[in-house]
């Protein structure tokens, strides 16, 4: 994994919990990651890691093997693609070396999907030396989303990324995906059905629980007595958060409604600028918060909102949706009908689905829930119940362990058969 703690991302708690549960069941886990670094370059890196090539330590119960990564400074956009490529390439090369020279036998190699997409190729190269299966875990379909957003237009780059993606799918023993929609897309790409395993993400139902809106976080920002429309998480280009700003403009005369944004992302400054240009006093922007504050953030919401640009909701199920459900908060999702995220909201009966990029539809849904506290309560209870029954940590980590065991046994059988065939007759 290119990023690991102290970097905070939505997938860190999921992978960490799976690895911890495997260790608790008697398995040994080695995690290969880079030294802590951030995309802005060396000025944000941790000084104690500079000059090091490898370092072995322990994260909780996991053996952590950190390796060198080139962390360039992105001062301009002119060479950002080249710098990002060097960043990915440096980690790919150092992680391959780290995996090969690492002591001990590997039974399974789990490779998370991008960034970078080359994780799967690196894992396969290591597996040649360690003689074990590779599981490629797809959390986001890349480069599909980047192509739809028009972020990658160079035909040579596109051809290379598609070739790399197809190669990773072909080389992996098993491909794990998190939703039926993603599985359908992979089948269209030519991935063999027998290779694909569906294992959903989970949410820590003990860490995030329904609690009162009047809490330390809400009091800190003066939100405890307001109807809070909350967007929390990455404010990225695919999410089309502009639609919330336009809905806030429509509801600007509703004095008790406040639109609260918590998080970071490449589109955050643009969204703040848009709110200022529209002179919207009913918007509040709060910086990214530490992980221990997360339960209080979700508890502050009267309604939690998820948005996507049209055509982009099929490529993921956001972890924040699971958090909203776990916190017992009603959901409004602005996404394509039939997308995995929208279907999950419908299946769990935990909120309202509206058309993407429609500020009026979003504003109408907000007013509908504001004036109907019983429905808000029902949606919150339904979401929490669904999370407890279907998205428990133990259920998901058990599925991963079962998959790893089955692949390990199958690999052992193949190795034994190969050995028997190679024995000299007589």
C-alpha positions in Angstrom: 0.0 0.0 0.0 1.4 3.3 -1.0 -0.2 5.2 1.9 -0.5 4.0 5.5 -0.8 5.7 8.9 -0.1 8.4 9.9 -1.8 9.2 6.5 -5.6 9.2 7.1 -7.8 7.9 4.4 -11.2 6.2 4.3 -9.7 2.7 3.6 -7.1 2.8 6.3 -9.5 1.6 9.1 -10.9 -1.1 6.9 -7.6 -2.7 5.9 -6.2 -2.2 9.5 -9.1 -4.0 11.0 -8.9 -6.9 8.5 -5.2 -7.4 9.2 -5.7 -7.1 13.0 -8.4 -9.7 12.9 -6.2 -12.1 10.8 -3.4 -11.7 13.4 -5.8 -12.3 16.2 -6.8 -15.6 14.6 -3.2 -16.8 14.5 -2.1 -15.6 11.1 1.0 -13.4 10.5 0.6 -10.3 8.4 3.4 -8.2 6.8 2.3 -4.9 5.4 4.6 -3.2 2.8 4.1 0.5 2.5 6.1 3.7 1.8 7.6 6.0 4.2 5.1 8.7 5.3 4.9 11.4 2.6 2.3 13.7 1.1 1.6 14.8 -2.4 3.0 18.3 -1.9 6.5 17.0 -1.5 9.3 17.0 0.9 8.3 20.0 2.9 5.5 17.9 4.4 7.5 14.7 4.9 8.7 13.5 8.2 12.3 14.3 8.7 13.1 11.1 10.6 12.5 9.0 7.5 14.7 11.0 5.1 17.7 9.1 3.7 16.3 5.7 4.7 15.7 2.9 2.1 13.9 0.3 4.3 12.6 0.1 7.9 10.9 -2.7 9.7 8.6 -1.9 12.6 5.2 -2.9 14.1 1.9 -1.2 13.6 -0.4 -2.6 16.3 0.0 -6.4 15.7 1.0 -6.0 12.1 4.6 -6.3 10.9 5.2 -3.1 8.9 7.9 -2.9 6.3 8.3 0.6 5.0 10.3 1.4 1.9 11.7 4.3 -0.1 9.4 6.5 -2.1 10.2 9.6 -4.3 8.1 12.5 -2.9 8.3 15.3 -5.4 7.1 18.9 -4.9 4.1 19.8 -7.0 4.7 23.5 -7.3 2.9 23.7 -10.7 0.5 21.6 -12.7 2.9 21.5 -15.7 4.9 18.5 -14.6 2.5 17.1 -12.0 1.7 14.0 -14.2 5.4 13.2 -14.6 6.1 13.8 -10.9 3.2 11.6 -9.9 4.4 8.8 -12.2 7.9 9.0 -10.6 6.3 8.8 -7.2 4.3 5.7 -8.2 7.3 4.1 -10.0 9.7 4.6 -7.1 7.3 2.8 -4.7 6.6 0.0 -7.2 10.3 -0.7 -7.5 11.2 -0.4 -3.8 8.1 -2.5 -2.8 9.0 -5.3 -5.2 12.5 -5.4 -3.7 11.2 -5.3 -0.2 8.8 -8.1 -0.8 11.4 -10.3 -2.5 14.0 -9.9 0.2 11.6 -10.0 3.1 12.2 -13.1 5.2 9.6 -15.8 5.6 7.1 -17.6 3.5 4.0 -15.9 2.0 0.8 -17.9 1.6 -1.2 -15.0 0.0 -0.4 -11.6 -1.3 -3.2 -9.0 -1.1 -2.7 -6.0 -3.4 -5.0 -3.0 -3.0 -6.1 -1.2 -6.2 -4.8 2.2 -7.2 -3.0 4.3 -6.4 -1.0 3.1 -8.2 -2.5 0.6 -10.6 0.9 -1.1 -10.7 0.3 -2.5 -7.2 -1.1 -5.6 -8.9 1.9 -6.0 -11.1 4.3 -5.5 -8.2 2.4 -8.1 -6.2 2.6 -10.6 -9.1 6.3 -10.2 -9.4 6.8 -10.8 -5.7 4.5 -13.9 -6.0 6.9 -15.4 -8.6 9.6 -15.5 -5.9 7.4 -16.4 -3.0 5.3 -18.9 -5.0 1.9 -17.9 -3.8 -1.5 -16.6 -5.2 -2.3 -12.9 -5.6 -5.6 -11.3 -4.6 -6.2 -7.9 -6.2 -8.7 -5.8 -4.1 -10.6 -3.3 -6.3 -12.0 -0.4 -4.3 -12.2 2.0 -7.2 -12.4 1.3 -10.9 -9.4 3.1 -12.4 -8.8 4.5 -15.0 -12.5 4.6 -15.7 -13.4 7.5 -13.4 -10.5 9.6 -14.6 -11.5 9.0 -18.2 -15.1 10.0 -17.6 -14.0 13.2 -15.8 -11.7 14.0 -18.7 -8.7 14.2 -16.4 -6.7 11.9 -18.8 -6.9 12.8 -22.4 -3.5 11.8 -23.8 -4.3 8.7 -26.0 -0.9 7.1 -25.3 -1.4 7.5 -21.5 -4.9 6.1 -21.8 -3.7 3.1 -23.8 -1.0 2.4 -21.3 -3.3 2.6 -18.3 -5.9 0.3 -19.9 -3.1 -2.2 -20.8 -1.8 -2.1 -17.2 -5.4 -2.6 -15.9 -6.0 -5.6 -18.1 -2.6 -7.1 -17.3 -3.3 -6.8 -13.5 -6.7 -8.5 -13.9 -5.1 -11.3 -16.0 -2.1 -11.9 -13.6 -4.2 -11.9 -10.4 -5.4 -15.2 -9.0 -8.5 -13.6 -7.7 -10.1 -10.1 -8.0 -12.1 -8.9 -5.0 -14.6 -6.1 -5.6 -17.1 -4.4 -3.3 -20.3 -4.1 -5.3 -22.4 -5.8 -8.0 -22.0 -2.7 -10.2 -18.3 -2.9 -10.1 -18.4 -6.7 -10.8 -20.6 -6.0 -13.8 -18.1 -3.5 -15.2 -15.2 -6.0 -14.7 -17.1 -8.7 -16.5 -17.5 -6.3 -19.4 -13.8 -5.7 -19.4 -13.3 -9.5 -19.9 -12.4 -10.6 -16.4 -13.4 -14.2 -16.0 -16.4 -14.7 -13.7 -14.7 -17.4 -11.7 -11.9 -14.9 -10.8 -14.2 -12.3 -9.3 -15.2 -12.4 -5.6 -17.7 -9.9 -4.1 -16.8 -8.9 -0.5 -18.4 -5.7 0.7 -16.6 -3.2 2.9 -17.7 -3.0 6.6 -18.2 -0.3 9.2 -17.1 -0.4 12.8 -20.5 -0.3 14.5 -18.9 0.0 17.9 -16.8 3.0 16.9 -19.6 4.9 15.2 -22.9 4.8 17.1 -26.1 6.9 17.1 -25.6 9.7 19.6 -26.9 13.2 20.5 -26.4 16.2 18.1 -25.5 18.3 21.1 -21.9 17.2 21.5 -18.3 18.6 21.7 -18.0 19.0 17.9 -21.3 20.6 17.3 -20.8 23.0 20.3 -17.3 23.9 19.1 -18.8 25.2 15.8 -22.1 26.4 17.0 -24.2 23.8 15.3 -26.0 22.2 18.2 -29.3 24.0 17.8 -29.5 24.1 14.0 -30.8 21.8 11.2 -27.4 20.6 9.9 -27.1 19.4 6.3 -23.7 17.6 6.5 -21.3 16.7 3.8 -18.2 15.0 5.3 -15.3 13.4 3.5 -13.3 14.0 0.4 -14.4 17.0 -1.7 -13.2 15.7 -5.0 -14.0 16.4 -8.6 -16.2 13.2 -9.1 -18.5 14.2 -6.2 -19.9 17.3 -7.8 -20.3 19.1 -4.5 -21.3 22.3 -6.3 -24.8 21.0 -6.3 -24.9 21.4 -2.5 -23.8 25.0 -2.8 -26.6 25.7 -5.3 -29.1 24.0 -3.0 -27.9 26.2 -0.2 -28.5 29.2 -2.3 -32.1 28.1 -3.0 -32.6 27.6 0.8 -30.8 30.7 1.8 -33.9 32.2 3.5 -34.3 29.2 5.7 -32.7 30.6 8.8 -32.4 27.4 10.8 -30.8 25.3 8.0 -27.0 25.3 7.8 -24.8 23.5 5.3 -21.7 22.1 6.9 -18.7 20.8 4.9 -16.0 18.8 6.8 -13.0 17.4 4.9 -10.4 18.1 2.3 -9.9 17.3 -1.4 -8.7 18.8 -4.6 -12.0 20.6 -5.2 -12.4 22.1 -1.7 -11.0 25.6 -2.4 -13.2 25.9 -5.5 -16.3 25.0 -3.4 -15.4 27.6 -0.7 -14.8 30.2 -3.4 -18.2 29.4 -5.0 -20.0 29.8 -1.6 -18.3 33.2 -1.1 -19.2 34.4 -4.5 -22.8 33.5 -3.9 -22.6 35.2 -0.4 -24.0 32.3 1.5 -23.9 32.7 5.3 -25.7 29.4 5.7 -22.5 27.5 4.7 -19.7 26.4 7.1 -16.4 24.9 6.1 -14.4 22.9 8.7 -11.0 21.4 8.1 -10.3 17.7 8.1 -10.6 16.3 11.6 -8.7 13.5 13.4 -10.2 10.0 13.3 -11.4 10.1 17.0 -13.7 13.0 16.1 -15.6 11.1 13.4 -18.5 9.8 15.5 -19.2 13.3 16.8 -19.1 14.7 13.3 -21.8 12.3 12.0 -23.9 12.8 15.2 -24.0 16.5 14.4 -25.9 15.9 11.2 -29.6 16.3 11.0 -29.4 15.0 7.4 -26.2 13.6 5.8 -25.7 14.2 2.0 -23.8 12.3 -0.6 -23.4 13.7 -4.1 -22.0 12.4 -7.4 -21.6 13.8 -10.9 -23.8 12.2 -13.4 -22.5 8.8 -14.5 -19.9 8.4 -11.8 -21.8 6.7 -9.0 -21.4 3.2 -10.5 -17.7 3.1 -9.7 -17.8 3.0 -5.9 -19.8 2.7 -2.7 -18.5 5.5 -0.5 -17.3 4.5 2.9 -19.1 7.7 4.3 -22.4 6.1 3.3 -21.7 3.2 5.6 -20.7 5.7 8.3 -24.0 7.7 7.9 -26.0 4.5 8.3 -24.0 3.4 11.3 -24.5 6.8 13.0 -28.3 6.4 12.5 -28.6 9.5 10.3 -31.0 9.9 7.4 -29.3 10.1 4.0 -30.0 12.1 0.9 -28.0 10.7 -2.1 -27.7 12.7 -5.3 -26.7 10.0 -7.7 -27.8 8.0 -10.8 -30.8 5.8 -10.3 -29.7 2.2 -10.3 -26.2 2.9 -9.1 -24.8 0.7 -6.3 -24.8 3.6 -3.8 -28.4 4.6 -4.6 -29.6 1.0 -4.5 -28.0 0.5 -1.1 -29.9 3.5 0.2 -33.1 2.1 -1.2 -32.4 -1.4 0.0 -31.7 -0.2 3.5 -34.6 2.2 3.4 -32.4 4.8 5.1 -33.0 7.9 3.0 -34.0 9.7 -0.2 -32.5 9.3 -3.7 -32.6 12.3 -6.0 -31.3 13.0 -9.5 -27.6 14.0 -9.7 -26.6 17.6 -10.4 -30.1 18.8 -9.6 -30.0 21.6 -6.9 -33.8 21.9 -6.8 -34.4 18.2 -6.2 -31.8 18.2 -3.4 -33.3 21.3 -1.8 -36.8 19.8 -2.0 -35.5 16.6 -0.3 -33.9 18.6 2.5 -37.2 20.5 3.2 -39.1 17.3 3.1 -37.0 15.7 5.8 -36.8 18.9 7.9 -40.6 19.0 8.1 -40.9 15.3 8.9 -39.0 14.3 12.0 -40.7 10.9 12.2 -39.4 9.9 8.7 -35.9 11.2 9.7 -36.0 9.0 12.7 -37.3 6.0 10.7 -34.5 6.4 8.1 -31.9 6.6 10.8 -33.1 3.5 12.6 -33.3 1.6 9.3 -29.7 2.5 8.4 -28.3 1.5 11.7 -30.2 -1.8 11.7 -28.9 -2.6 8.2 -25.4 -1.8 9.2 -25.6 -4.1 12.2 -27.0 -7.0 10.2 -25.0 -6.8 7.1 -21.9 -4.6 7.5 -20.3 -5.9 10.7 -16.5 -6.1 10.8 -16.4 -9.8 11.9 -18.6 -10.8 8.9 -16.3 -9.2 6.4 -13.0 -10.2 7.9 -14.2 -13.8 8.1 -15.0 -13.7 4.4 -11.5 -12.5 3.6 -10.0 -15.2 5.8 -12.2 -17.8 4.1 -11.0 -16.6 0.7 -7.4 -16.7 1.7 -7.6 -20.1 3.2 -9.3 -21.5 0.1 -6.7 -20.0 -2.2 -3.8 -21.2 0.0 -5.2 -24.8 0.0 -5.8 -24.7 -3.7 -2.2 -23.5 -4.3 -0.9 -26.2 -2.0 -2.7 -28.9 -4.0 -1.4 -27.5 -7.3 2.1 -27.5 -5.9 1.8 -31.0 -4.7 0.5 -32.2 -8.1 3.3 -30.5 -9.9 5.8 -32.1 -7.5 4.4 -35.6 -8.2 4.5 -35.1 -11.9 8.1 -34.0 -11.8 9.3 -37.1 -9.9 11.4 -39.5 -12.0 9.7 -42.8 -12.8 10.9 -45.9 -11.2 
